[in-house]
């Protein structure tokens, strides 16, 4: 629940400290920064704490030391000349009567105090951000930071159902979240994608056939991940989505499919559905430490049912389904969360008042608050990112300059006001609708990082700069997050991935390139000199991988609404959604056709450039075209085993991974 704090007081503190905040680059901006007008000059750092420091805090500080080293800070074991001493007071004490608060007195003998373990984690993140900018100059501003969150829950949701993230990758996202003081990771663990793909990402001893074959988490891994997250002050909240988004369940229990809707829906009029889902929850809930458990319950769409009396029955049964599983969750000692949308269902049943509402597609926050419901601002208008999709997306400028967690939509009368009760916090969402293929994890991380930074500051309840442009210019100095590898592409120097000469593909199927990478992600450039020796059948592959294909010639029919049209030429195809035998036969491939024909018997020079959100083809020095589609460049195979290959000679090919300046 939003803390009962003096919001007006915080507002005036923020106003009076605005200029000072701008002089210290921390994300999120601190509630108070009081500089004393002098600088600290140091060459090394010494970290100390109370002799009575508990094991949990000792582990935190030991990791803090390793993180400093990763940032290039020199550590020493004792005070000395030009040594900045960090003295951690691990005997927690009140800081401004706030929760998860900390205070840092910055000088050559810096003292750090906190009200709790989470406050101490926040203090270490602030110090790491400062040192990440000072390690070359050895200079920091002296002064006092007093800081605490305005909103209790500052959340990130990751759809791991439609796109599997390894434990290592999730740990990197946890490090990123902690870096900017977010404190809850919501894992969307079951769902289905277009094209028939579905996944349930947990092991199941009760129903082993339910567990996804292309990636899942064992209970040992779940325990490890939760312990890791807790050490960073982050709670992991699980979601098992039903009775919609349930293809993974109906695949193993076809008897539970709705007789009126698609196989993505459970039959909520069937008593066996309730028994089955109770068994699933009884297996899952005890393995998670979070106080809340998310039941999903979104998008149970019944508009296709034409019988009004049946529609009314199904609608009311759906509302009763929510209340039933609220009781089940409470029986396991948790609070139930659901997505909004139930408001659009016909029926007279009222949703239990103790259910927490994740408000995404409905916006009547004021009404729900008055009715006593606890709310999370998950508005799809503002907080949904779908990597690779032409819909949704976060407007970082609006979020930073105008939005607050009190704003659910443009219906001002339904937005919350300062002092309204029951707002727990807000959430940024990564929905992988284009999984299990689509954007890879590194691309997703680079895409969402600017929004994570922007949201974290507004979720914290501060705003250090007037414009998002100024914020971004400062934030770009803070993307080196210790011990994090998922953003490594942002720090890769230009290098040649593939360079080969005189390859005759005529009559061949595929040639392994031997490169460590299978695909090169943006930014990249490719130079190819080739000569065609025979005509094309309308489809011929130059390079390929499981996720992308480059064609020297492809004829493809595009369908848009009720019309269709064909194009032919040099092409790049990227797999999207459910996998096919090739990227082209995936459920919804990204297809770029550059209408350029490679002539027989003439040497042709192709240059292809891949950028963030854009791909461009040049032929013999002239631009052929550019498309606002982000692609991978495949380097696993020259040619293909499943499709016709280029008939001719590759005189030279050079693939370069280019340096990225900044994700901001």
ZAVO-154103 format. One record per residue (C-alpha): chain; x, y, z. Coordinates in steps of 0.5 Angstrom, whole numbers. Example, Ala and Ser with C-alpha at 12.3 -4.5 7.8 and 13.67 -1.06 7.14 Angstrom:
<rs>
<r "A", <25, -9, 16>>
<r "A", <27, -2, 14>>
</rs>
This chain:
<rs>
<r "A", <0, 0, 0>>
<r "A", <2, 7, -1>>
<r "A", <6, 10, 5>>
<r "A", <2, 15, 9>>
<r "A", <7, 20, 8>>
<r "A", <6, 27, 8>>
<r "A", <6, 28, 0>>
<r "A", <6, 35, 0>>
<r "A", <12, 36, 4>>
<r "A", <16, 31, 0>>
<r "A", <13, 36, -6>>
<r "A", <16, 42, -3>>
<r "A", <23, 38, -1>>
<r "A", <23, 36, -9>>
<r "A", <22, 43, -11>>
<r "A", <27, 46, -6>>
<r "A", <32, 41, -8>>
<r "A", <31, 41, -15>>
<r "A", <38, 45, -17>>
<r "A", <42, 41, -12>>
<r "A", <39, 34, -15>>
<r "A", <41, 36, -22>>
<r "A", <48, 37, -19>>
<r "A", <49, 30, -17>>
<r "A", <47, 24, -22>>
<r "A", <43, 19, -19>>
<r "A", <38, 15, -22>>
<r "A", <33, 15, -19>>
<r "A", <34, 22, -16>>
<r "A", <34, 23, -9>>
<r "A", <29, 26, -5>>
<r "A", <34, 30, -1>>
<r "A", <41, 32, -4>>
<r "A", <45, 38, 0>>
<r "A", <52, 39, -2>>
<r "A", <57, 43, 2>>
<r "A", <60, 46, -4>>
<r "A", <67, 42, -4>>
<r "A", <70, 36, -7>>
<r "A", <73, 30, -5>>
<r "A", <79, 27, -8>>
<r "A", <81, 20, -7>>
<r "A", <85, 15, -10>>
<r "A", <83, 9, -7>>
<r "A", <77, 6, -2>>
<r "A", <76, 3, 4>>
<r "A", <70, -1, 6>>
<r "A", <68, -2, 14>>
<r "A", <62, -4, 18>>
<r "A", <60, -5, 25>>
<r "A", <64, -11, 29>>
<r "A", <57, -13, 30>>
<r "A", <55, -13, 23>>
<r "A", <50, -19, 22>>
<r "A", <52, -25, 16>>
<r "A", <47, -22, 11>>
<r "A", <49, -15, 11>>
<r "A", <57, -18, 11>>
<r "A", <55, -21, 5>>
<r "A", <52, -15, 2>>
<r "A", <58, -11, 3>>
<r "A", <63, -16, 1>>
<r "A", <59, -16, -6>>
<r "A", <59, -9, -6>>
<r "A", <67, -9, -6>>
<r "A", <67, -14, -12>>
<r "A", <62, -9, -15>>
<r "A", <67, -3, -14>>
<r "A", <72, -7, -17>>
<r "A", <68, -9, -23>>
<r "A", <67, -1, -24>>
<r "A", <75, 0, -24>>
<r "A", <75, 3, -16>>
<r "A", <82, 1, -13>>
<r "A", <80, -2, -6>>
<r "A", <85, -2, 0>>
<r "A", <84, -5, 7>>
<r "A", <86, 1, 11>>
<r "A", <85, 8, 12>>
<r "A", <91, 12, 9>>
<r "A", <93, 18, 5>>
<r "A", <88, 20, -1>>
<r "A", <83, 14, 2>>
<r "A", <76, 15, 2>>
<r "A", <73, 11, 8>>
<r "A", <66, 8, 7>>
<r "A", <63, 7, 14>>
<r "A", <57, 3, 14>>
<r "A", <53, 3, 20>>
<r "A", <49, -3, 20>>
<r "A", <45, -2, 27>>
<r "A", <39, 0, 23>>
<r "A", <36, 7, 26>>
<r "A", <30, 11, 24>>
<r "A", <31, 16, 17>>
<r "A", <26, 21, 17>>
<r "A", <21, 17, 19>>
<r "A", <21, 13, 12>>
<r "A", <21, 6, 10>>
<r "A", <27, 3, 6>>
<r "A", <31, 10, 7>>
<r "A", <38, 11, 8>>
<r "A", <43, 17, 9>>
<r "A", <50, 18, 6>>
<r "A", <54, 24, 9>>
<r "A", <59, 24, 3>>
<r "A", <66, 26, 5>>
<r "A", <73, 23, 6>>
<r "A", <70, 19, 12>>
<r "A", <63, 18, 9>>
<r "A", <58, 15, 14>>
<r "A", <52, 11, 11>>
<r "A", <46, 9, 15>>
<r "A", <39, 6, 14>>
<r "A", <33, 4, 17>>
<r "A", <33, -3, 14>>
<r "A", <36, -8, 10>>
<r "A", <33, -6, 4>>
<r "A", <35, 1, 5>>
<r "A", <42, -1, 6>>
<r "A", <42, -4, -1>>
<r "A", <39, 3, -4>>
<r "A", <45, 6, -1>>
<r "A", <50, 1, -4>>
<r "A", <47, 2, -11>>
<r "A", <47, 10, -10>>
<r "A", <55, 9, -8>>
<r "A", <56, 5, -14>>
<r "A", <53, 10, -19>>
<r "A", <57, 15, -16>>
<r "A", <63, 11, -16>>
<r "A", <62, 9, -23>>
<r "A", <62, 16, -26>>
<r "A", <68, 18, -21>>
<r "A", <73, 12, -22>>
<r "A", <77, 16, -27>>
<r "A", <77, 23, -24>>
<r "A", <77, 20, -17>>
<r "A", <73, 26, -15>>
<r "A", <66, 26, -12>>
<r "A", <62, 32, -9>>
<r "A", <61, 33, -1>>
<r "A", <55, 33, 2>>
<r "A", <49, 29, 5>>
<r "A", <44, 25, 1>>
<r "A", <37, 23, 5>>
<r "A", <33, 18, 1>>
<r "A", <27, 14, 1>>
<r "A", <21, 11, -4>>
<r "A", <15, 15, -4>>
<r "A", <11, 9, -7>>
<r "A", <12, 2, -4>>
<r "A", <12, -3, -10>>
<r "A", <16, -1, -16>>
<r "A", <15, -7, -21>>
<r "A", <18, -10, -27>>
<r "A", <14, -16, -31>>
<r "A", <17, -20, -35>>
<r "A", <13, -25, -40>>
<r "A", <18, -31, -39>>
<r "A", <12, -36, -42>>
<r "A", <13, -34, -49>>
<r "A", <20, -32, -49>>
<r "A", <24, -36, -44>>
<r "A", <30, -33, -40>>
<r "A", <35, -37, -37>>
<r "A", <36, -36, -29>>
<r "A", <43, -32, -31>>
<r "A", <39, -27, -35>>
<r "A", <34, -26, -30>>
<r "A", <39, -25, -25>>
<r "A", <42, -20, -30>>
<r "A", <35, -16, -30>>
<r "A", <35, -17, -22>>
<r "A", <42, -13, -22>>
<r "A", <39, -8, -27>>
<r "A", <33, -7, -23>>
<r "A", <36, -6, -16>>
<r "A", <41, -1, -20>>
<r "A", <35, 4, -20>>
<r "A", <32, 1, -14>>
<r "A", <26, -3, -16>>
<r "A", <24, -8, -12>>
<r "A", <19, -13, -15>>
<r "A", <20, -18, -21>>
<r "A", <13, -21, -23>>
<r "A", <14, -27, -27>>
<r "A", <9, -29, -32>>
<r "A", <10, -36, -32>>
<r "A", <5, -39, -37>>
<r "A", <2, -37, -43>>
<r "A", <1, -38, -51>>
<r "A", <3, -35, -57>>
<r "A", <0, -34, -64>>
<r "A", <1, -40, -68>>
<r "A", <0, -46, -63>>
<r "A", <6, -45, -58>>
<r "A", <5, -45, -51>>
<r "A", <9, -46, -45>>
<r "A", <9, -47, -37>>
<r "A", <15, -45, -35>>
<r "A", <15, -49, -28>>
<r "A", <17, -56, -27>>
<r "A", <11, -61, -25>>
<r "A", <11, -67, -21>>
<r "A", <4, -68, -21>>
<r "A", <3, -66, -29>>
<r "A", <10, -67, -32>>
<r "A", <8, -67, -39>>
<r "A", <6, -60, -37>>
<r "A", <13, -57, -37>>
<r "A", <15, -54, -43>>
<r "A", <20, -58, -47>>
<r "A", <24, -51, -49>>
<r "A", <26, -49, -42>>
<r "A", <23, -49, -35>>
<r "A", <25, -47, -28>>
<r "A", <26, -53, -23>>
<r "A", <24, -52, -16>>
<r "A", <32, -51, -14>>
<r "A", <33, -46, -19>>
<r "A", <27, -42, -17>>
<r "A", <29, -42, -9>>
<r "A", <36, -40, -12>>
<r "A", <33, -34, -16>>
<r "A", <29, -32, -10>>
<r "A", <35, -32, -5>>
<r "A", <39, -28, -10>>
<r "A", <33, -23, -11>>
<r "A", <32, -22, -4>>
<r "A", <39, -20, -3>>
<r "A", <38, -14, -7>>
<r "A", <32, -13, -4>>
<r "A", <27, -15, -9>>
<r "A", <21, -20, -9>>
<r "A", <19, -25, -14>>
<r "A", <12, -25, -15>>
<r "A", <9, -31, -19>>
<r "A", <3, -31, -24>>
<r "A", <0, -37, -27>>
<r "A", <-5, -35, -32>>
<r "A", <-12, -38, -33>>
<r "A", <-18, -39, -35>>
<r "A", <-16, -35, -41>>
<r "A", <-9, -36, -44>>
<r "A", <-9, -43, -42>>
<r "A", <-7, -47, -48>>
<r "A", <-1, -51, -44>>
<r "A", <-7, -53, -40>>
<r "A", <-12, -56, -45>>
<r "A", <-6, -59, -49>>
<r "A", <-5, -64, -43>>
<r "A", <-13, -64, -41>>
<r "A", <-17, -63, -48>>
<r "A", <-23, -65, -43>>
<r "A", <-22, -58, -40>>
<r "A", <-23, -54, -46>>
<r "A", <-29, -49, -47>>
<r "A", <-34, -52, -51>>
<r "A", <-36, -45, -54>>
<r "A", <-29, -42, -55>>
<r "A", <-22, -43, -57>>
<r "A", <-17, -48, -54>>
<r "A", <-14, -43, -51>>
<r "A", <-20, -42, -46>>
<r "A", <-21, -47, -40>>
<r "A", <-28, -49, -39>>
<r "A", <-30, -45, -33>>
<r "A", <-37, -49, -32>>
<r "A", <-33, -56, -31>>
<r "A", <-32, -58, -24>>
<r "A", <-26, -62, -26>>
<r "A", <-23, -55, -29>>
<r "A", <-23, -53, -21>>
<r "A", <-20, -59, -19>>
<r "A", <-14, -59, -24>>
<r "A", <-13, -51, -23>>
<r "A", <-13, -53, -15>>
<r "A", <-8, -58, -16>>
<r "A", <-3, -54, -20>>
<r "A", <-4, -48, -15>>
<r "A", <-2, -53, -9>>
<r "A", <4, -55, -13>>
<r "A", <6, -48, -14>>
<r "A", <5, -43, -9>>
<r "A", <9, -46, -3>>
<r "A", <15, -45, -7>>
<r "A", <14, -38, -7>>
<r "A", <16, -33, -1>>
<r "A", <12, -27, -4>>
<r "A", <6, -25, 0>>
<r "A", <2, -24, -7>>
<r "A", <0, -30, -12>>
<r "A", <-2, -27, -19>>
<r "A", <-8, -31, -22>>
<r "A", <-8, -28, -28>>
<r "A", <-15, -28, -31>>
<r "A", <-15, -23, -36>>
<r "A", <-18, -23, -43>>
<r "A", <-23, -29, -42>>
<r "A", <-26, -26, -49>>
<r "A", <-34, -29, -49>>
<r "A", <-36, -24, -55>>
<r "A", <-36, -29, -60>>
<r "A", <-42, -33, -56>>
<r "A", <-48, -31, -59>>
<r "A", <-53, -34, -54>>
<r "A", <-54, -28, -49>>
<r "A", <-57, -32, -44>>
<r "A", <-51, -37, -45>>
<r "A", <-46, -31, -45>>
<r "A", <-49, -28, -38>>
<r "A", <-48, -35, -35>>
<r "A", <-41, -35, -37>>
<r "A", <-40, -28, -35>>
<r "A", <-42, -29, -28>>
<r "A", <-39, -36, -28>>
<r "A", <-32, -32, -29>>
<r "A", <-33, -27, -24>>
<r "A", <-35, -33, -19>>
<r "A", <-28, -37, -22>>
<r "A", <-24, -31, -19>>
<r "A", <-27, -31, -12>>
<r "A", <-26, -38, -12>>
<r "A", <-19, -38, -13>>
<r "A", <-18, -32, -9>>
<r "A", <-21, -37, -3>>
<r "A", <-16, -42, -5>>
<r "A", <-10, -37, -5>>
<r "A", <-12, -35, 2>>
<r "A", <-12, -42, 4>>
<r "A", <-5, -42, 2>>
<r "A", <-3, -36, 6>>
<r "A", <-2, -31, 0>>
<r "A", <-6, -25, -3>>
<r "A", <-9, -26, -9>>
<r "A", <-8, -21, -15>>
<r "A", <-12, -21, -22>>
<r "A", <-11, -17, -28>>
<r "A", <-17, -12, -29>>
<r "A", <-22, -13, -35>>
<r "A", <-27, -17, -30>>
<r "A", <-31, -11, -30>>
<r "A", <-33, -12, -37>>
<r "A", <-36, -19, -36>>
<r "A", <-44, -19, -35>>
<r "A", <-46, -22, -29>>
<r "A", <-48, -20, -22>>
<r "A", <-43, -23, -18>>
<r "A", <-38, -18, -14>>
<r "A", <-31, -19, -14>>
<r "A", <-28, -20, -7>>
<r "A", <-26, -14, -4>>
<r "A", <-19, -17, -2>>
<r "A", <-17, -18, -9>>
<r "A", <-11, -14, -11>>
<r "A", <-13, -11, -18>>
<r "A", <-7, -10, -23>>
<r "A", <-11, -5, -27>>
<r "A", <-9, -5, -35>>
<r "A", <-14, -5, -39>>
<r "A", <-19, -1, -35>>
<r "A", <-18, 5, -32>>
<r "A", <-23, 7, -26>>
<r "A", <-18, 7, -21>>
<r "A", <-22, 13, -17>>
<r "A", <-28, 8, -17>>
<r "A", <-24, 2, -15>>
<r "A", <-20, 6, -9>>
<r "A", <-27, 8, -6>>
<r "A", <-29, 1, -6>>
<r "A", <-23, -1, -2>>
<r "A", <-19, -5, -7>>
<r "A", <-12, -5, -7>>
<r "A", <-9, -3, -14>>
<r "A", <-3, -3, -18>>
<r "A", <-2, 2, -24>>
<r "A", <-1, -3, -30>>
<r "A", <-4, 2, -35>>
<r "A", <-3, -1, -42>>
<r "A", <-3, 6, -45>>
<r "A", <3, 8, -41>>
<r "A", <7, 2, -39>>
<r "A", <7, -4, -44>>
<r "A", <13, -6, -48>>
<r "A", <12, -11, -54>>
<r "A", <19, -12, -57>>
<r "A", <19, -12, -64>>
<r "A", <11, -11, -65>>
<r "A", <8, -5, -68>>
<r "A", <3, -4, -63>>
<r "A", <4, -1, -55>>
<r "A", <11, 2, -53>>
<r "A", <13, 7, -48>>
<r "A", <13, 14, -49>>
<r "A", <19, 16, -45>>
<r "A", <18, 23, -46>>
<r "A", <11, 23, -43>>
<r "A", <13, 18, -37>>
<r "A", <18, 23, -35>>
<r "A", <16, 29, -36>>
<r "A", <8, 28, -35>>
<r "A", <6, 22, -32>>
<r "A", <6, 19, -25>>
<r "A", <4, 13, -22>>
<r "A", <-3, 17, -20>>
<r "A", <-5, 17, -27>>
<r "A", <-8, 11, -30>>
<r "A", <-11, 14, -37>>
<r "A", <-13, 21, -40>>
<r "A", <-20, 20, -36>>
<r "A", <-18, 25, -31>>
<r "A", <-24, 24, -26>>
<r "A", <-22, 17, -25>>
<r "A", <-14, 18, -24>>
<r "A", <-12, 18, -17>>
<r "A", <-10, 24, -13>>
<r "A", <-5, 25, -7>>
<r "A", <-8, 22, -1>>
<r "A", <-12, 17, -4>>
<r "A", <-11, 10, -1>>
<r "A", <-10, 3, -4>>
<r "A", <-5, 5, -9>>
<r "A", <1, 0, -8>>
<r "A", <5, 2, -14>>
<r "A", <6, 1, -21>>
<r "A", <9, -3, -26>>
<r "A", <13, -3, -33>>
<r "A", <11, -9, -37>>
<r "A", <15, -13, -42>>
<r "A", <10, -18, -46>>
<r "A", <14, -22, -51>>
<r "A", <8, -23, -56>>
<r "A", <13, -25, -61>>
<r "A", <16, -30, -58>>
<r "A", <19, -36, -57>>
<r "A", <23, -33, -63>>
<r "A", <23, -25, -65>>
<r "A", <28, -21, -61>>
<r "A", <33, -24, -57>>
<r "A", <34, -23, -50>>
<r "A", <40, -18, -51>>
<r "A", <36, -14, -56>>
<r "A", <30, -14, -51>>
<r "A", <35, -11, -45>>
<r "A", <37, -6, -49>>
<r "A", <30, -4, -52>>
<r "A", <27, -3, -45>>
<r "A", <33, -1, -41>>
<r "A", <31, 7, -42>>
<r "A", <24, 6, -40>>
<r "A", <27, 2, -34>>
<r "A", <31, 8, -32>>
<r "A", <25, 13, -33>>
<r "A", <20, 9, -30>>
<r "A", <24, 8, -24>>
<r "A", <25, 15, -22>>
<r "A", <18, 16, -23>>
<r "A", <16, 10, -19>>
<r "A", <21, 13, -13>>
<r "A", <17, 19, -13>>
<r "A", <22, 24, -16>>
<r "A", <24, 28, -22>>
<r "A", <31, 30, -22>>
<r "A", <31, 34, -29>>
<r "A", <26, 38, -33>>
<r "A", <26, 34, -39>>
<r "A", <27, 27, -41>>
<r "A", <33, 29, -46>>
<r "A", <37, 32, -40>>
<r "A", <35, 26, -36>>
<r "A", <38, 21, -42>>
<r "A", <44, 25, -43>>
<r "A", <46, 24, -36>>
<r "A", <43, 17, -35>>
<r "A", <48, 14, -41>>
<r "A", <53, 15, -36>>
<r "A", <50, 10, -31>>
<r "A", <49, 4, -36>>
<r "A", <55, 0, -34>>
<r "A", <52, -4, -28>>
<r "A", <57, -8, -24>>
<r "A", <57, -16, -26>>
<r "A", <52, -15, -31>>
<r "A", <53, -19, -38>>
<r "A", <46, -18, -41>>
<r "A", <48, -11, -44>>
<r "A", <55, -13, -46>>
<r "A", <53, -11, -53>>
<r "A", <53, -4, -51>>
<r "A", <60, -4, -50>>
<r "A", <62, -8, -56>>
<r "A", <68, -5, -60>>
<r "A", <67, -6, -68>>
<r "A", <70, -12, -70>>
<r "A", <70, -17, -76>>
<r "A", <65, -23, -75>>
<r "A", <66, -27, -81>>
<r "A", <71, -26, -87>>
<r "A", <71, -31, -93>>
<r "A", <73, -31, -100>>
<r "A", <72, -35, -106>>
<r "A", <66, -39, -104>>
<r "A", <62, -43, -110>>
<r "A", <55, -45, -108>>
<r "A", <53, -48, -114>>
<r "A", <51, -55, -113>>
<r "A", <52, -54, -105>>
<r "A", <47, -54, -100>>
<r "A", <50, -51, -94>>
<r "A", <57, -49, -91>>
<r "A", <58, -48, -83>>
<r "A", <62, -41, -82>>
<r "A", <65, -43, -76>>
<r "A", <63, -37, -72>>
<r "A", <62, -37, -65>>
<r "A", <56, -32, -66>>
<r "A", <50, -35, -70>>
<r "A", <47, -28, -71>>
<r "A", <49, -21, -71>>
<r "A", <45, -16, -67>>
<r "A", <45, -9, -69>>
<r "A", <49, -5, -71>>
<r "A", <52, -9, -76>>
<r "A", <54, -8, -83>>
<r "A", <56, -13, -89>>
<r "A", <60, -12, -95>>
<r "A", <59, -18, -100>>
<r "A", <62, -18, -107>>
<r "A", <58, -24, -111>>
<r "A", <57, -26, -119>>
<r "A", <51, -30, -121>>
<r "A", <52, -36, -125>>
<r "A", <45, -39, -126>>
<r "A", <38, -36, -126>>
<r "A", <34, -36, -120>>
<r "A", <28, -40, -119>>
<r "A", <25, -35, -114>>
<r "A", <28, -37, -108>>
<r "A", <35, -38, -106>>
<r "A", <39, -37, -100>>
<r "A", <45, -34, -99>>
<r "A", <46, -34, -91>>
<r "A", <42, -37, -86>>
<r "A", <41, -39, -78>>
<r "A", <35, -42, -74>>
<r "A", <32, -34, -73>>
<r "A", <34, -31, -80>>
<r "A", <35, -32, -87>>
<r "A", <38, -27, -93>>
<r "A", <36, -29, -100>>
<r "A", <39, -26, -106>>
<r "A", <32, -27, -109>>
<r "A", <26, -28, -106>>
<r "A", <19, -27, -109>>
<r "A", <14, -26, -103>>
<r "A", <6, -25, -102>>
<r "A", <5, -20, -97>>
<r "A", <-2, -19, -94>>
<r "A", <-5, -13, -91>>
<r "A", <-13, -13, -89>>
<r "A", <-17, -15, -95>>
<r "A", <-11, -14, -100>>
<r "A", <-5, -18, -102>>
<r "A", <1, -16, -106>>
<r "A", <8, -19, -109>>
<r "A", <15, -17, -109>>
<r "A", <21, -20, -111>>
<r "A", <28, -18, -110>>
<r "A", <34, -19, -105>>
<r "A", <31, -20, -98>>
<r "A", <32, -21, -90>>
<r "A", <27, -25, -86>>
<r "A", <27, -26, -79>>
<r "A", <23, -31, -75>>
<r "A", <17, -29, -71>>
<r "A", <12, -32, -66>>
<r "A", <12, -40, -67>>
<r "A", <18, -43, -70>>
<r "A", <17, -46, -77>>
<r "A", <22, -50, -81>>
<r "A", <25, -44, -83>>
<r "A", <25, -37, -81>>
<r "A", <20, -36, -87>>
<r "A", <15, -41, -85>>
<r "A", <15, -38, -78>>
<r "A", <8, -36, -76>>
<r "A", <9, -29, -77>>
<r "A", <16, -27, -80>>
<r "A", <19, -20, -81>>
<r "A", <20, -20, -89>>
<r "A", <24, -15, -92>>
<r "A", <24, -15, -100>>
<r "A", <29, -10, -103>>
<r "A", <27, -10, -110>>
<r "A", <33, -11, -114>>
<r "A", <35, -17, -118>>
<r "A", <42, -19, -118>>
<r "A", <44, -20, -126>>
<r "A", <48, -27, -129>>
<r "A", <55, -26, -130>>
<r "A", <56, -19, -127>>
<r "A", <60, -18, -121>>
<r "A", <55, -14, -116>>
<r "A", <57, -11, -109>>
<r "A", <52, -11, -104>>
<r "A", <52, -7, -97>>
<r "A", <47, -8, -92>>
<r "A", <47, -4, -86>>
<r "A", <43, -6, -79>>
<r "A", <41, -1, -74>>
<r "A", <36, 0, -69>>
<r "A", <29, -1, -72>>
<r "A", <32, 0, -79>>
<r "A", <35, -4, -85>>
<r "A", <38, -1, -91>>
<r "A", <41, -5, -97>>
<r "A", <46, -1, -102>>
<r "A", <48, -5, -109>>
<r "A", <54, -2, -113>>
<r "A", <54, 4, -109>>
<r "A", <47, 6, -110>>
<r "A", <42, 6, -104>>
<r "A", <36, 1, -106>>
<r "A", <32, 2, -100>>
<r "A", <31, 2, -93>>
<r "A", <26, -1, -88>>
<r "A", <24, 1, -81>>
<r "A", <25, -7, -79>>
<r "A", <30, -9, -74>>
<r "A", <33, -15, -76>>
<r "A", <39, -20, -74>>
<r "A", <44, -22, -79>>
<r "A", <45, -30, -80>>
<r "A", <52, -32, -80>>
<r "A", <51, -39, -78>>
<r "A", <51, -42, -85>>
<r "A", <53, -40, -92>>
<r "A", <47, -43, -96>>
<r "A", <41, -47, -93>>
<r "A", <40, -55, -92>>
<r "A", <32, -54, -93>>
<r "A", <32, -48, -99>>
<r "A", <35, -47, -105>>
<r "A", <42, -44, -105>>
<r "A", <45, -38, -109>>
<r "A", <47, -40, -116>>
<r "A", <54, -37, -116>>
<r "A", <61, -35, -113>>
<r "A", <62, -31, -107>>
<r "A", <68, -27, -108>>
<r "A", <68, -24, -102>>
<r "A", <64, -23, -95>>
<r "A", <65, -19, -89>>
<r "A", <61, -18, -83>>
<r "A", <62, -13, -78>>
<r "A", <59, -12, -71>>
<r "A", <59, -4, -70>>
<r "A", <60, -1, -64>>
<r "A", <54, 2, -61>>
<r "A", <54, 9, -58>>
<r "A", <49, 9, -53>>
<r "A", <42, 5, -52>>
<r "A", <39, 12, -50>>
</rs>
